[in-house]
Amino acid sequence: MYQKLKMLRKKKGYSIKEMSESLGISKPFYSQLENQTRKLSYDMAIRIADIFHKKPDQIFLEDHKNIEMNKK
């Protein structure tokens, strides 16, 4: 799961519905992104990061590194 994404969403008080509406996607689609059951495209990472006024790496990079380390 993208820990920082979920933490940021909750910290800002955004619901999954609000995030999905801001991104123009369905609630299940957003939920799948957050839970990593759907692959996150770079374009979508940028769009999500823009909502939080951050760069994609600030949200997703550390979690991605942890996932890769756990695969080894």
C-alpha positions in Angstrom: 0.0 0.0 0.0 1.2 3.5 -0.6 1.6 4.6 3.0 2.3 8.2 2.3 -0.6 8.6 -0.1 -3.1 7.3 2.3 -1.6 9.3 5.1 -1.7 12.5 3.1 -5.2 11.9 2.0 -6.4 11.4 5.5 -4.3 14.3 6.9 -5.9 16.6 4.3 -9.4 15.2 5.2 -10.0 13.9 1.7 -12.2 10.9 1.2 -11.7 8.3 -1.5 -14.7 9.8 -3.3 -13.2 13.3 -3.2 -9.9 12.0 -4.6 -11.5 10.0 -7.3 -13.7 13.0 -8.3 -10.6 15.3 -8.4 -8.8 12.8 -10.6 -11.8 12.1 -12.8 -11.8 8.3 -12.0 -14.1 6.0 -10.2 -13.8 5.3 -6.4 -12.9 1.6 -7.0 -10.1 2.7 -9.4 -8.7 5.2 -6.9 -8.9 2.6 -4.1 -7.1 0.1 -6.2 -4.3 2.6 -6.8 -4.0 3.4 -3.2 -3.9 -0.4 -2.3 -1.6 -1.2 -5.2 -3.9 -3.7 -6.8 -3.9 -1.5 -9.9 -0.6 -0.2 -11.5 0.1 3.5 -11.0 1.0 5.3 -14.2 3.5 8.2 -14.1 0.8 10.5 -15.4 -1.6 9.5 -12.6 1.2 9.9 -10.0 1.8 13.5 -11.3 -2.0 14.2 -11.1 -2.2 12.8 -7.5 0.9 14.7 -6.5 -0.5 18.0 -7.9 -3.5 17.7 -5.5 -1.1 17.7 -2.6 1.3 20.3 -4.1 4.1 17.8 -4.0 6.4 16.0 -6.5 5.5 12.3 -7.2 8.8 11.1 -5.7 7.9 12.8 -2.4 4.8 10.5 -2.2 5.7 7.3 -4.0 9.4 6.8 -4.2 10.2 5.6 -0.7 7.2 3.2 -0.7 8.4 1.9 -4.1 11.9 1.3 -2.8 10.4 -0.7 0.2 8.4 -2.9 -2.1 11.4 -3.7 -4.3 13.5 -4.5 -1.2 10.8 -6.9 0.1 10.8 -8.8 -3.2 14.5 -9.7 -2.8 
